[in-house]
Amino acid sequence: MRKIVFILLSGLLFLVSCEKEEVFDQPNDEQVVKTGDIIPGKFIVVFNSDAFKASIDLPYEESQLEAQKYATAFLSDFGVPSKQIDQVYGATISGFSAELNELQVNALLNDKRVAYIEPDRWFVLDYKIEGKPVSAAAQSIPWGITRIGGYVNYTGTSKAWVIDTGIDLDHPDLNVNTSLSKTFVLRTKSANDDNGHGSHVAGTIAAKNDAIGVVGVAAGAPLVAVKVLDRRGSGAYSTIISGVNYVGATGVAGDVANMSLGGPVYQALDDAILAASNKGIKFCLAAGNESTDANLSSPARVNGTYIYTISAMDNADKFASFSNYGNPPIDYCAPGVSIYSTYKDGGYATLSGTSMASPHACGVVLLGAPKTDGYVLNDPDGNPDPIIHR
């Protein structure tokens, strides 16, 4: 019997129209979506490796070209025009996303070249902002930086990839590699942050040790913005996978990628992250903010030698009430409540969430092998997470 990760429900498929040509990458301004919502008529198709094998060691453009050629030829076998292809993946997973109708999906599922098909879904950021963003002031050291062992002026050559809403590319407190930064969000021209979340993450990882604002764990380390979420903090899983695919192809062993996002279990995203990590790129993943078992969330549930899933705590070492839990997949706990860091438009803001915990770990991992300093209190699973320390 063929292996199919997702069982397609007939109740979903009646929503699909073969004549619909709407682009689904980002919700329009009037559309209200929530994490996990299925995008009608949009699917991710993943190939078996013996049919088309992802090439993570090829240059990004070359692997994408090969993926585009294969996907186009594959769909032509079913009379599906290439214009229905949205994204292609040639580095981490081998596959593509496309607009497909019921007959097309059923035909593809019965082809031995296909490993599995999943409906595309929306993701929307979930975090809390406290007060209003503020302008730069004299430099202070956020409590979370102190708790994980303080900052270090970074002198290495590895990079921190932030797969998020982008980064404020000209923030005076951040060292952003703009040549490698890339956007996958429709109707944007650069990876500049128009939401604030990605810039906040970036500052915790690597804000400069200067006279203003804040300082990050690996102070001054080079940051690369990979924009997969729009100004509202939303985006399709197919777009997020494109960001992971880019990091997998472009990053090198020793680099660290932060993913302060997550939602329902999603096999294609998990597979892409695991493949990229197998190249030696380390991934720090937020555990999620649903107060439930992290094994029910992607990508938090992914386990691997170079993958770290991070829960959140407050400044009294108490487990954050919103944080997901579970060992595995959680590896460490880090500060995630009332975290002050850089923000969009050259500003600074205080945010809470496991989104804020993961970049503390990212900075630590960028500096070297993580250590620990005690255990978080009141972990709901009864198996306290070790607190990460540099």
ZIPEHU-V857490 format. One record per residue. N is the residue number from 1. RES is the residue in three letters. OMEGA is omega as a letter, one per 40 degrees, with the letter a starting at -180 (NA if undefined). D_LAST is the distance of its C-alpha to the last C-alpha in whole Angstrom. Layout:
BEGIN
N & RES & OMEGA & D_LAST
N & RES & OMEGA & D_LAST
END
This chain:
BEGIN
1 & MET & a & 48
2 & ARG & i & 46
3 & LYS & i & 42
4 & ILE & a & 42
5 & VAL & a & 39
6 & PHE & i & 40
7 & ILE & a & 44
8 & LEU & a & 45
9 & LEU & a & 47
10 & SER & i & 51
11 & GLY & i & 50
12 & LEU & a & 48
13 & LEU & a & 50
14 & PHE & i & 53
15 & LEU & a & 51
16 & VAL & i & 50
17 & SER & a & 53
18 & CYS & a & 54
19 & GLU & a & 55
20 & LYS & a & 52
21 & GLU & i & 50
22 & GLU & i & 48
23 & VAL & a & 44
24 & PHE & a & 42
25 & ASP & a & 38
26 & GLN & i & 38
27 & PRO & i & 40
28 & ASN & a & 43
29 & ASP & a & 42
30 & GLU & a & 45
31 & GLN & i & 43
32 & VAL & a & 41
33 & VAL & i & 39
34 & LYS & a & 36
35 & THR & i & 33
36 & GLY & i & 35
37 & ASP & i & 38
38 & ILE & i & 40
39 & ILE & a & 41
40 & PRO & i & 45
41 & GLY & a & 46
42 & LYS & a & 43
43 & PHE & i & 41
44 & ILE & a & 39
45 & VAL & a & 40
46 & VAL & a & 38
47 & PHE & i & 40
48 & ASN & a & 40
49 & SER & i & 38
50 & ASP & i & 42
51 & ALA & i & 43
52 & PHE & a & 41
53 & LYS & i & 38
54 & ALA & a & 35
55 & SER & a & 34
56 & ILE & a & 30
57 & ASP & i & 31
58 & LEU & i & 34
59 & PRO & a & 33
60 & TYR & a & 33
61 & GLU & a & 36
62 & GLU & i & 38
63 & SER & i & 36
64 & GLN & i & 37
65 & LEU & i & 41
66 & GLU & i & 41
67 & ALA & i & 40
68 & GLN & i & 42
69 & LYS & a & 45
70 & TYR & a & 45
71 & ALA & i & 44
72 & THR & i & 47
73 & ALA & i & 49
74 & PHE & a & 48
75 & LEU & i & 49
76 & SER & i & 53
77 & ASP & a & 54
78 & PHE & i & 54
79 & GLY & i & 55
80 & VAL & a & 52
81 & PRO & a & 52
82 & SER & a & 49
83 & LYS & i & 49
84 & GLN & i & 47
85 & ILE & i & 44
86 & ASP & i & 41
87 & GLN & i & 38
88 & VAL & a & 38
89 & TYR & a & 35
90 & GLY & a & 35
91 & ALA & a & 32
92 & THR & i & 30
93 & ILE & i & 33
94 & SER & a & 36
95 & GLY & a & 38
96 & PHE & i & 39
97 & SER & a & 40
98 & ALA & i & 43
99 & GLU & a & 46
100 & LEU & i & 48
101 & ASN & a & 51
102 & GLU & a & 52
103 & LEU & a & 54
104 & GLN & i & 51
105 & VAL & a & 48
106 & ASN & i & 51
107 & ALA & a & 52
108 & LEU & i & 48
109 & LEU & a & 47
110 & ASN & i & 50
111 & ASP & a & 49
112 & LYS & i & 48
113 & ARG & a & 45
114 & VAL & i & 43
115 & ALA & i & 41
116 & TYR & i & 40
117 & ILE & i & 41
118 & GLU & i & 39
119 & PRO & i & 40
120 & ASP & a & 38
121 & ARG & i & 36
122 & TRP & i & 35
123 & PHE & i & 32
124 & VAL & a & 31
125 & LEU & i & 28
126 & ASP & i & 27
127 & TYR & a & 25
128 & LYS & i & 26
129 & ILE & a & 27
130 & GLU & a & 27
131 & GLY & a & 30
132 & LYS & i & 31
133 & PRO & a & 29
134 & VAL & i & 29
135 & SER & a & 29
136 & ALA & i & 27
137 & ALA & i & 27
138 & ALA & a & 25
139 & GLN & i & 21
140 & SER & i & 19
141 & ILE & i & 16
142 & PRO & a & 16
143 & TRP & a & 15
144 & GLY & i & 12
145 & ILE & i & 10
146 & THR & a & 10
147 & ARG & a & 10
148 & ILE & i & 6
149 & GLY & i & 6
150 & GLY & a & 8
151 & TYR & i & 9
152 & VAL & i & 9
153 & ASN & a & 13
154 & TYR & i & 13
155 & THR & a & 15
156 & GLY & a & 15
157 & THR & i & 18
158 & SER & a & 17
159 & LYS & i & 17
160 & ALA & i & 16
161 & TRP & a & 19
162 & VAL & a & 20
163 & ILE & a & 23
164 & ASP & i & 24
165 & THR & a & 27
166 & GLY & i & 26
167 & ILE & i & 25
168 & ASP & a & 26
169 & LEU & i & 27
170 & ASP & i & 28
171 & HIS & a & 26
172 & PRO & a & 26
173 & ASP & a & 22
174 & LEU & i & 21
175 & ASN & a & 21
176 & VAL & i & 23
177 & ASN & a & 24
178 & THR & a & 28
179 & SER & i & 29
180 & LEU & a & 27
181 & SER & a & 27
182 & LYS & i & 30
183 & THR & i & 31
184 & PHE & a & 33
185 & VAL & i & 34
186 & LEU & i & 38
187 & ARG & i & 40
188 & THR & a & 37
189 & LYS & a & 37
190 & SER & i & 33
191 & ALA & i & 30
192 & ASN & a & 30
193 & ASP & i & 28
194 & ASP & i & 31
195 & ASN & i & 30
196 & GLY & a & 26
197 & HIS & a & 24
198 & GLY & i & 23
199 & SER & i & 22
200 & HIS & i & 20
201 & VAL & a & 18
202 & ALA & a & 18
203 & GLY & i & 17
204 & THR & i & 14
205 & ILE & a & 13
206 & ALA & i & 14
207 & ALA & a & 16
208 & LYS & i & 18
209 & ASN & a & 17
210 & ASP & a & 21
211 & ALA & a & 23
212 & ILE & i & 24
213 & GLY & a & 22
214 & VAL & i & 18
215 & VAL & a & 15
216 & GLY & a & 13
217 & VAL & i & 9
218 & ALA & a & 10
219 & ALA & i & 13
220 & GLY & a & 16
221 & ALA & i & 15
222 & PRO & a & 19
223 & LEU & i & 19
224 & VAL & i & 22
225 & ALA & i & 24
226 & VAL & a & 26
227 & LYS & i & 28
228 & VAL & a & 29
229 & LEU & a & 30
230 & ASP & a & 33
231 & ARG & i & 33
232 & ARG & a & 33
233 & GLY & a & 30
234 & SER & i & 32
235 & GLY & i & 33
236 & ALA & i & 34
237 & TYR & i & 32
238 & SER & i & 34
239 & THR & i & 33
240 & ILE & i & 29
241 & ILE & i & 30
242 & SER & i & 31
243 & GLY & i & 28
244 & VAL & i & 26
245 & ASN & i & 29
246 & TYR & i & 28
247 & VAL & i & 25
248 & GLY & a & 25
249 & ALA & a & 28
250 & THR & i & 27
251 & GLY & i & 23
252 & VAL & i & 22
253 & ALA & a & 20
254 & GLY & i & 16
255 & ASP & i & 17
256 & VAL & i & 15
257 & ALA & i & 17
258 & ASN & i & 17
259 & MET & i & 20
260 & SER & a & 20
261 & LEU & i & 23
262 & GLY & a & 25
263 & GLY & a & 29
264 & PRO & i & 31
265 & VAL & a & 31
266 & TYR & a & 31
267 & GLN & a & 32
268 & ALA & i & 32
269 & LEU & i & 29
270 & ASP & a & 27
271 & ASP & i & 29
272 & ALA & a & 28
273 & ILE & a & 24
274 & LEU & i & 24
275 & ALA & i & 26
276 & ALA & a & 24
277 & SER & i & 21
278 & ASN & i & 23
279 & LYS & a & 23
280 & GLY & i & 20
281 & ILE & a & 19
282 & LYS & a & 16
283 & PHE & i & 16
284 & CYS & a & 15
285 & LEU & i & 17
286 & ALA & a & 18
287 & ALA & a & 20
288 & GLY & a & 23
289 & ASN & a & 25
290 & GLU & a & 28
291 & SER & a & 27
292 & THR & a & 28
293 & ASP & a & 27
294 & ALA & i & 24
295 & ASN & i & 26
296 & LEU & a & 29
297 & SER & i & 27
298 & SER & e & 26
299 & PRO & a & 24
300 & ALA & a & 22
301 & ARG & a & 24
302 & VAL & i & 23
303 & ASN & i & 21
304 & GLY & a & 20
305 & THR & a & 18
306 & TYR & a & 16
307 & ILE & a & 17
308 & TYR & i & 14
309 & THR & a & 16
310 & ILE & i & 15
311 & SER & a & 17
312 & ALA & i & 17
313 & MET & i & 17
314 & ASP & a & 18
315 & ASN & i & 17
316 & ALA & a & 19
317 & ASP & i & 16
318 & LYS & a & 20
319 & PHE & a & 20
320 & ALA & a & 21
321 & SER & a & 25
322 & PHE & a & 25
323 & SER & i & 22
324 & ASN & a & 23
325 & TYR & i & 22
326 & GLY & i & 23
327 & ASN & e & 21
328 & PRO & e & 21
329 & PRO & a & 21
330 & ILE & a & 18
331 & ASP & a & 14
332 & TYR & i & 12
333 & CYS & a & 13
334 & ALA & i & 11
335 & PRO & a & 13
336 & GLY & a & 17
337 & VAL & i & 19
338 & SER & a & 21
339 & ILE & i & 18
340 & TYR & a & 19
341 & SER & i & 19
342 & THR & a & 21
343 & TYR & i & 24
344 & LYS & i & 27
345 & ASP & i & 30
346 & GLY & a & 28
347 & GLY & a & 27
348 & TYR & a & 24
349 & ALA & i & 24
350 & THR & a & 23
351 & LEU & i & 22
352 & SER & i & 22
353 & GLY & i & 21
354 & THR & i & 19
355 & SER & a & 19
356 & MET & i & 17
357 & ALA & a & 14
358 & SER & a & 14
359 & PRO & i & 13
360 & HIS & i & 10
361 & ALA & i & 9
362 & CYS & i & 11
363 & GLY & i & 9
364 & VAL & a & 5
365 & VAL & i & 8
366 & LEU & a & 10
367 & LEU & a & 8
368 & GLY & a & 8
369 & ALA & a & 8
370 & PRO & i & 5
371 & LYS & i & 6
372 & THR & i & 7
373 & ASP & i & 9
374 & GLY & a & 13
375 & TYR & i & 15
376 & VAL & i & 16
377 & LEU & i & 20
378 & ASN & i & 23
379 & ASP & a & 22
380 & PRO & a & 25
381 & ASP & i & 25
382 & GLY & i & 25
383 & ASN & a & 22
384 & PRO & i & 19
385 & ASP & i & 16
386 & PRO & i & 13
387 & ILE & a & 10
388 & ILE & a & 7
389 & HIS & a & 4
390 & ARG & NA & 0
END
